[in-house]
Amino acid sequence: MNLAHAFAGPDHRTFLWQGGEAAALLIHGFPGTPNEVRPLAETLHCAGWTVQGLLLPGFGPEIETLARRRHQEWVAAVVEALADLQRRHRPTLLVGFSMGAAVSMAAAGRRRPDGLALLAPFWKVGGLAAAIFPVVRRVFPAIQPFRLFKVDFNNPEVRKGIDNFLPGLDLDDPAVQQAVREFTVPVTIVEEVRRIGQLAGQTAPRLRLPTLVVQGAADPVVRPPWTQELIEQMPGPVWYREVPTGHNLLEPESPAWPAVQSSVLEFAASLRQLPVLAAPVVPEPTPASLPPA
């Protein structure tokens, strides 16, 4: 299966939509592309923001190179894109989803945006996975995620999940189904994802800037207690919003999508009221509150 072909469409590449003076940089998760942040980018663009969705190195049409990529490349790409936006736009908002939130935190530690929005922020591998991963990476050079469970290609939820992971495939084709079962992820990449999470956790205590955190209450990937633990390390100010959904906070069909939209829009609007040349001073909010629009 040619993975690069699956991501050949323009929706999976970096995009830049010109808008007003304020600009937002949106970072996708693993193993996504800018396509997954497009709904939120459209929301911000309609509110007058210049928006950029960045393709991280090794993802999308570059997926065949992913095994050679390292987390430092992802951070460097975000720092460069943020610096470029800041030369022409202020305030700047950095938005990261899942692994993209970890990359965004690490990048914000190197180049400070005016605000940071973290959606389902990945930063640690917990539970049994954390205990067995050091052994797995020494024994197995690669893993086949779709062989870990029986794939029912007739299940709409399974098909939707695979399409999010490997978009554009004909899942009714038996040859494609077999290729999905045999899809391989190098353990080196799993290790890089783990490392970017560690770096995000190490950076958190230095992130003295307005930050919004949106968390799914039923998220099995980034669990709410882990996110609360992360927030406790951040000097803030931090606004926390928990919404009734799972991990994918960027799905417009989700009942929680309006809450995600409004949270990001209200936070973005608040940044326009802050000074952008000096460190903003914002009263410490209660955890459940949001800044005024």
C-alpha positions as CSV (number, residue, x, y, z in Angstrom):
1,M,0.0,0.0,0.0
2,N,1.4,3.4,-1.0
3,L,0.8,5.5,2.0
4,A,2.0,8.7,0.4
5,H,-0.8,8.2,-2.2
6,A,-3.4,8.1,0.6
7,F,-2.4,11.7,1.6
8,A,-2.0,13.1,-1.9
9,G,-4.8,15.6,-1.7
10,P,-4.2,19.3,-1.0
11,D,-6.2,19.1,2.3
12,H,-3.3,17.2,3.8
13,R,-0.7,19.9,3.1
14,T,0.2,23.1,4.9
15,F,-2.3,25.9,4.3
16,L,-2.3,29.6,5.0
17,W,-5.4,31.7,4.9
18,Q,-4.9,35.4,5.1
19,G,-7.2,37.3,7.4
20,G,-6.6,40.1,9.9
21,E,-3.6,41.2,11.9
22,A,-4.1,38.4,14.5
23,A,-2.8,35.0,13.5
24,A,-3.2,31.4,14.7
25,L,-0.9,28.5,13.9
26,L,-2.5,25.1,14.2
27,I,-0.6,21.9,14.8
28,H,-2.1,18.4,14.0
29,G,-1.7,15.3,16.0
30,F,-0.3,11.8,15.3
31,P,-0.5,10.5,12.7
32,G,-2.6,13.3,11.3
33,T,-2.2,16.1,8.8
34,P,-3.5,19.7,8.6
35,N,-6.8,18.3,7.4
36,E,-7.8,17.5,11.0
37,V,-7.4,21.1,12.2
38,R,-9.2,22.6,9.2
39,P,-12.6,22.8,11.0
40,L,-11.1,24.9,13.8
41,A,-9.0,26.9,11.3
42,E,-12.2,27.8,9.5
43,T,-13.8,28.9,12.8
44,L,-10.9,31.3,13.5
45,H,-10.7,32.5,10.0
46,C,-14.4,33.4,10.0
47,A,-13.7,35.4,13.2
48,G,-11.1,37.5,11.3
49,W,-7.9,35.6,12.1
50,T,-5.1,34.8,9.7
51,V,-4.7,31.0,10.1
52,Q,-2.0,28.5,9.2
53,G,-2.3,24.7,9.4
54,L,1.2,23.3,9.5
55,L,2.2,19.8,8.1
56,L,4.8,18.4,10.5
57,P,7.9,16.8,8.8
58,G,7.3,13.1,8.0
59,F,3.5,13.2,8.0
60,G,0.9,13.2,5.2
61,P,2.5,13.0,1.8
62,E,5.9,12.6,3.5
63,I,4.7,9.5,5.5
64,E,7.2,7.2,3.8
65,T,10.0,9.2,5.5
66,L,8.4,9.1,9.0
67,A,10.7,6.4,10.3
68,R,13.7,8.7,9.8
69,R,12.2,11.7,11.5
70,R,12.9,12.9,15.0
71,H,10.9,15.0,17.4
72,Q,13.4,17.9,17.2
73,E,12.4,18.4,13.6
74,W,8.7,18.8,14.6
75,V,9.6,21.4,17.2
76,A,11.9,23.3,14.8
77,A,9.2,23.4,12.1
78,V,6.7,24.9,14.5
79,V,9.3,27.5,15.9
80,E,10.1,28.5,12.3
81,A,6.5,28.9,11.2
82,L,5.6,30.8,14.4
83,A,8.5,33.2,13.9
84,D,7.5,33.8,10.3
85,L,3.9,34.6,11.4
86,Q,5.2,36.9,14.2
87,R,7.1,39.0,11.7
88,R,3.8,40.1,10.2
89,H,1.1,39.4,12.7
90,R,0.2,40.1,16.4
91,P,-1.2,38.7,18.6
92,T,-0.2,35.1,17.7
93,L,-2.0,32.1,19.0
94,L,-0.4,28.6,18.9
95,V,-3.0,25.7,18.9
96,G,-2.0,22.1,19.2
97,F,-4.1,18.9,19.2
98,S,-2.9,15.7,21.0
99,M,0.7,15.1,20.0
100,G,0.6,18.5,18.3
101,A,-0.1,20.0,21.7
102,A,3.1,18.5,23.0
103,V,5.0,19.8,20.0
104,S,3.4,23.2,20.6
105,M,4.4,23.3,24.2
106,A,8.0,22.5,23.4
107,A,8.0,25.1,20.6
108,A,6.5,27.8,23.0
109,G,9.4,27.1,25.3
110,R,11.7,28.3,22.6
111,R,9.6,31.0,20.9
112,R,6.8,32.5,22.9
113,P,3.4,33.1,21.3
114,D,0.9,35.5,22.8
115,G,-1.4,32.6,23.7
116,L,-1.4,28.8,23.7
117,A,-4.4,26.5,23.2
118,L,-3.9,22.8,24.0
119,L,-6.6,20.4,22.9
120,A,-6.4,16.9,24.4
121,P,-2.7,17.6,25.3
122,F,-0.6,14.5,25.1
123,W,2.4,14.5,27.3
124,K,2.8,11.1,28.9
125,V,2.2,7.4,28.3
126,G,0.6,5.9,31.4
127,G,-0.6,2.7,32.8
128,L,0.5,-0.7,31.4
129,A,1.8,0.8,28.2
130,A,4.3,2.9,30.1
131,A,5.5,-0.2,32.0
132,I,5.9,-2.5,29.0
133,F,7.2,0.0,26.3
134,P,10.9,-0.2,27.3
135,V,10.8,-4.0,26.8
136,V,8.8,-3.8,23.5
137,R,11.1,-1.3,21.9
138,R,14.1,-3.6,22.6
139,V,12.4,-6.8,21.3
140,F,10.3,-5.5,18.4
141,P,11.6,-3.2,15.6
142,A,8.0,-2.4,14.5
143,I,4.4,-2.9,15.5
144,Q,1.3,-3.6,13.4
145,P,-1.5,-1.6,15.2
146,F,-4.4,-3.1,13.3
147,R,-3.2,-6.7,14.1
148,L,-3.6,-5.9,17.8
149,F,-7.4,-6.4,17.5
150,K,-9.8,-8.0,15.0
151,V,-10.8,-5.4,12.5
152,D,-14.4,-5.4,11.5
153,F,-14.5,-3.5,8.2
154,N,-18.3,-3.5,8.3
155,N,-18.4,-1.4,11.5
156,P,-19.0,2.3,10.7
157,E,-17.0,3.4,13.7
158,V,-14.0,1.2,12.8
159,R,-14.1,2.5,9.2
160,K,-14.2,6.1,10.4
161,G,-11.3,5.4,12.7
162,I,-9.2,3.9,9.9
163,D,-10.1,6.8,7.6
164,N,-8.8,9.2,10.2
165,F,-5.6,7.2,10.5
166,L,-5.2,6.4,6.7
167,P,-7.5,8.6,4.7
168,G,-8.8,8.0,1.2
169,L,-8.6,4.2,1.2
170,D,-11.1,1.9,-0.5
171,L,-12.0,-0.2,2.6
172,D,-14.3,-2.5,0.5
173,D,-11.3,-3.7,-1.5
174,P,-10.0,-7.0,0.0
175,A,-6.4,-6.1,-1.0
176,V,-6.7,-2.8,0.9
177,Q,-8.2,-4.6,3.9
178,Q,-5.2,-6.9,4.0
179,A,-2.8,-4.0,3.6
180,V,-4.4,-2.2,6.5
181,R,-4.0,-5.3,8.7
182,E,-0.3,-5.4,7.8
183,F,0.3,-1.7,8.2
184,T,3.5,-1.2,10.2
185,V,4.6,1.6,12.5
186,P,8.4,1.6,13.4
187,V,8.9,1.5,17.1
188,T,11.4,4.3,16.6
189,I,8.5,6.6,15.8
190,V,6.6,5.5,18.9
191,E,9.7,6.4,20.8
192,E,9.9,9.9,19.2
193,V,6.2,10.5,20.2
194,R,7.1,9.4,23.8
195,R,10.1,11.8,23.8
196,I,8.1,14.8,22.6
197,G,5.6,14.1,25.4
198,Q,8.5,14.1,27.9
199,L,9.8,17.3,26.5
200,A,6.4,18.9,26.8
201,G,6.2,17.9,30.4
202,Q,9.7,19.3,31.1
203,T,8.7,22.6,29.4
204,A,5.4,23.1,31.2
205,P,6.8,24.8,34.3
206,R,8.4,27.5,32.1
207,L,5.2,28.4,30.1
208,R,4.3,31.7,31.7
209,L,1.7,32.8,29.2
210,P,-2.1,32.7,28.8
211,T,-3.1,29.1,28.1
212,L,-6.4,27.4,27.3
213,V,-6.7,23.6,27.8
214,V,-9.7,21.7,26.4
215,Q,-10.1,18.1,27.5
216,G,-12.5,15.3,26.6
217,A,-14.1,13.9,29.8
218,A,-14.2,10.4,28.2
219,D,-10.8,10.6,26.5
220,P,-9.1,7.1,26.6
221,V,-5.9,8.4,25.0
222,V,-5.2,11.6,27.0
223,R,-7.0,11.0,30.3
224,P,-8.4,13.9,32.3
225,P,-6.3,13.1,35.4
226,W,-3.1,13.3,33.3
227,T,-4.2,16.7,31.9
228,Q,-5.0,18.0,35.4
229,E,-1.5,16.9,36.5
230,L,0.0,18.8,33.5
231,I,-1.9,21.9,34.4
232,E,-0.7,21.8,38.0
233,Q,2.9,22.2,36.6
234,M,2.0,25.3,34.5
235,P,2.5,28.7,36.0
236,G,-0.3,30.0,33.8
237,P,-2.7,31.7,33.7
238,V,-4.5,28.6,32.6
239,W,-8.2,28.2,31.6
240,Y,-9.5,24.7,31.7
241,R,-12.6,23.4,29.9
242,E,-13.8,19.8,30.0
243,V,-16.3,18.7,27.4
244,P,-18.4,15.5,27.1
245,T,-16.6,13.6,24.4
246,G,-13.6,11.4,23.7
247,H,-10.2,12.2,22.2
248,N,-11.1,13.7,18.9
249,L,-12.1,17.3,19.9
250,L,-11.9,18.5,16.3
251,E,-14.8,16.5,14.9
252,P,-17.6,18.9,13.8
253,E,-20.2,16.1,14.1
254,S,-19.5,15.7,17.8
255,P,-22.1,17.1,20.3
256,A,-19.1,18.7,22.1
257,W,-17.9,20.6,19.0
258,P,-19.8,23.9,19.8
259,A,-18.2,23.9,23.2
260,V,-14.8,23.4,21.7
261,Q,-15.4,26.2,19.2
262,S,-16.7,28.7,21.7
263,S,-13.8,28.0,24.1
264,V,-11.2,28.6,21.5
265,L,-13.0,31.7,20.1
266,E,-13.4,33.3,23.5
267,F,-9.8,32.6,24.4
268,A,-8.6,34.0,21.1
269,A,-10.7,37.1,21.4
270,S,-9.2,37.8,24.9
271,L,-5.7,37.8,23.4
272,R,-6.6,40.8,21.2
273,Q,-7.2,42.8,24.4
274,L,-3.7,42.1,25.8
275,P,-0.4,44.0,25.1
276,V,1.6,42.0,22.6
277,L,5.1,43.5,22.9
278,A,5.5,42.7,26.6
279,A,4.5,39.7,28.8
280,P,0.8,40.0,29.3
281,V,-0.5,40.3,32.8
282,V,-3.9,38.5,33.3
283,P,-5.7,38.0,36.7
284,E,-5.5,34.4,37.8
285,P,-8.9,32.8,36.9
286,T,-10.7,29.9,38.5
287,P,-10.0,26.6,36.6
288,A,-13.4,26.3,35.1
289,S,-13.7,29.9,33.8
290,L,-12.8,31.4,30.5
291,P,-11.5,34.9,29.8
292,P,-14.1,37.5,28.7
293,A,-14.6,37.8,24.9
